[in-house]
Amino acid sequence: MQGLEYAKNYNYKPSLLGAVLDKMPYLGGYRRHKRAMDYYNQVHNDNPNLTIKDFQGERVHKGANASGSMVHHFSERYQNEVNDSTIQDIFRARSLVEDRDNPNKYSYSNFVEQDDIGVVDQFVRGTRAGHSVEDGDALSHAVDPFNVVKFQHGARGLFGIPVGYDAQIKKNPGINPRIDKDYFRNQISEGGRMGVYK
């Protein structure tokens, strides 16, 4: 059972031992994270063997329409006669790739850098069940008609103890899992705004 059928029938019921492990510090968050990743793979992921980086590396598909824009804004403003100046250096790159045969399959990349510091690095992907949002190389959240999955990524600490991991799978409160792609097209055509999809 995969896809929307899995999402519709999802109901986590831990055993007595599982319920105890879920309440343990560090381990509980790591278990929730693994459970959420498994849910994501079952519901959204067409190919669970591909990582997030693999998906981002396969943004252009055969038979796809692509659009995008890049803007580099550099300005210097003098504030007074003592040669006090403010320099603004902003680079923006946005792109949208849409599958011609499947309107639900698309990818939108939004990158903003200000003064050589990354401000936005976001990747939105249309999935078979809805959409997912990634910040940098990390999966942020995914939405399908039945549930919303949110991720908090961590790392291995001392002695390999998982630290900082957590996740939650909650009923969809009414969020449309299918994003109107005109939102992304408008972001590309505007070029000037530092818009982040949430």
C-alpha positions in Angstrom: 0.0 0.0 0.0 1.5 3.3 -1.1 0.5 6.8 -2.1 -2.8 8.3 -1.1 -4.2 5.0 0.1 -1.3 4.8 2.6 -1.9 8.4 3.7 -5.6 7.9 4.1 -5.2 4.9 6.3 -2.1 6.0 8.3 -2.6 5.5 12.0 0.5 5.0 14.2 -0.2 2.7 17.1 3.0 1.8 18.9 3.4 -1.3 21.1 4.0 -0.9 24.8 7.7 -0.9 24.3 7.5 1.4 21.3 5.5 3.9 23.4 8.2 3.8 26.1 10.9 4.3 23.5 9.0 7.2 22.0 9.1 9.1 25.3 12.9 8.7 25.8 15.1 11.8 25.3 16.9 11.9 21.9 15.7 8.5 20.9 12.1 9.5 20.8 12.8 12.4 18.4 14.9 10.1 16.3 12.2 7.5 16.1 9.6 10.2 15.1 12.0 11.4 12.4 12.5 7.9 11.0 8.7 7.3 11.0 8.1 10.6 9.2 10.7 9.8 6.6 9.1 6.4 6.0 5.7 8.1 5.6 7.2 10.6 3.1 8.7 7.8 1.1 5.5 5.8 1.1 3.2 8.7 0.2 5.2 11.2 -1.9 8.4 9.5 -3.2 8.1 7.8 -6.6 11.6 6.4 -6.1 12.6 5.9 -2.4 16.1 5.0 -3.4 16.7 8.6 -4.5 17.9 11.1 -1.9 16.9 14.8 -1.7 20.1 15.7 -3.5 19.3 13.2 -6.2 15.9 14.9 -6.8 17.4 18.3 -7.0 20.0 17.0 -9.4 17.2 15.7 -11.7 15.3 18.9 -12.0 15.1 18.9 -15.8 13.2 16.1 -17.2 12.7 15.0 -20.8 9.6 16.7 -22.3 9.5 19.5 -19.7 8.9 23.2 -19.9 11.4 25.4 -18.1 11.4 29.0 -17.2 13.5 31.1 -14.9 15.2 34.4 -14.1 18.4 35.6 -12.6 18.9 39.1 -11.1 22.1 40.6 -9.7 21.5 44.0 -8.0 24.5 46.0 -6.8 24.2 49.5 -5.5 26.1 51.9 -3.3 24.4 54.8 -1.5 26.2 57.7 0.1 24.6 58.8 3.3 26.5 62.0 4.1 29.4 64.2 3.1 31.9 62.1 5.2 31.9 59.4 2.6 29.8 57.1 4.7 28.3 54.6 2.2 26.0 51.5 2.2 26.6 48.8 -0.3 23.9 46.4 -1.3 24.7 43.3 -3.3 21.8 40.9 -3.9 21.7 37.9 -6.3 18.4 36.0 -7.0 17.8 33.0 -9.1 14.5 31.3 -9.6 13.4 28.5 -12.0 10.4 26.4 -12.6 10.4 23.1 -14.5 7.1 21.5 -15.4 6.5 18.1 -16.9 4.4 18.4 -20.1 2.6 15.1 -19.5 1.9 15.3 -15.8 0.9 18.7 -14.4 1.5 17.5 -10.9 5.1 16.9 -11.6 7.2 20.0 -11.3 10.1 21.6 -9.4 10.6 25.2 -8.3 14.0 26.5 -7.2 14.4 29.8 -5.3 17.8 31.0 -4.3 18.7 34.4 -2.8 22.1 35.6 -1.8 22.8 38.9 -0.1 26.3 40.2 0.4 27.7 36.8 -0.4 25.5 35.2 2.3 22.8 32.7 1.4 19.5 34.0 2.6 17.1 31.7 0.8 17.8 28.2 -0.7 14.5 26.6 -1.3 13.2 23.8 -3.5 9.5 23.0 -3.9 8.6 19.8 -5.7 5.3 18.5 -7.0 4.9 14.9 -5.8 2.4 12.2 -6.6 0.4 13.0 -3.5 0.9 16.8 -3.2 4.1 18.8 -2.7 7.2 18.9 -0.6 9.4 21.8 0.4 13.2 21.6 1.0 15.4 24.2 2.6 19.0 23.7 1.4 19.5 19.9 1.3 17.0 19.3 4.1 13.4 18.3 3.7 11.3 20.8 5.6 7.7 19.6 5.2 5.4 17.7 2.8 1.6 18.1 2.3 -0.9 15.6 1.0 -4.7 15.7 1.1 -4.8 13.8 4.4 -1.7 14.8 6.4 1.1 17.3 6.8 4.6 16.1 7.7 7.2 18.4 9.3 10.8 17.6 9.8 13.5 18.7 12.2 16.9 17.3 11.2 19.7 16.6 13.6 23.0 14.9 13.8 24.9 12.2 15.6 26.4 13.4 18.8 28.8 11.8 21.3 28.9 8.0 21.1 26.6 8.2 18.0 23.6 9.4 20.0 21.1 11.1 17.7 20.7 14.8 18.7 18.2 17.3 17.4 16.0 15.0 15.4 12.2 15.3 15.5 9.2 15.2 13.3 5.4 15.2 13.3 2.7 13.8 11.2 -0.6 15.7 11.7 -4.0 15.7 9.9 -4.1 18.2 7.1 -6.1 21.2 8.5 -7.2 22.2 5.0 -4.0 23.1 3.2 -4.3 22.5 -0.6 -1.7 19.9 -1.5 -1.7 21.1 -5.1 0.0 24.5 -5.4 -1.2 26.9 -8.1 2.0 27.2 -10.2 1.0 30.7 -11.2 2.4 31.7 -7.8 5.9 30.5 -8.9 5.5 32.1 -12.3 4.7 35.4 -10.7 7.8 35.1 -8.4 9.9 34.5 -11.5 8.5 37.4 -13.4 8.6 39.8 -10.5 12.3 39.0 -9.8 12.7 41.7 -7.1 10.9 40.2 -4.2 12.6 37.8 -1.7 9.5 35.6 -1.6 9.7 32.2 0.3 6.9 29.7 -0.1 5.5 28.4 3.2 
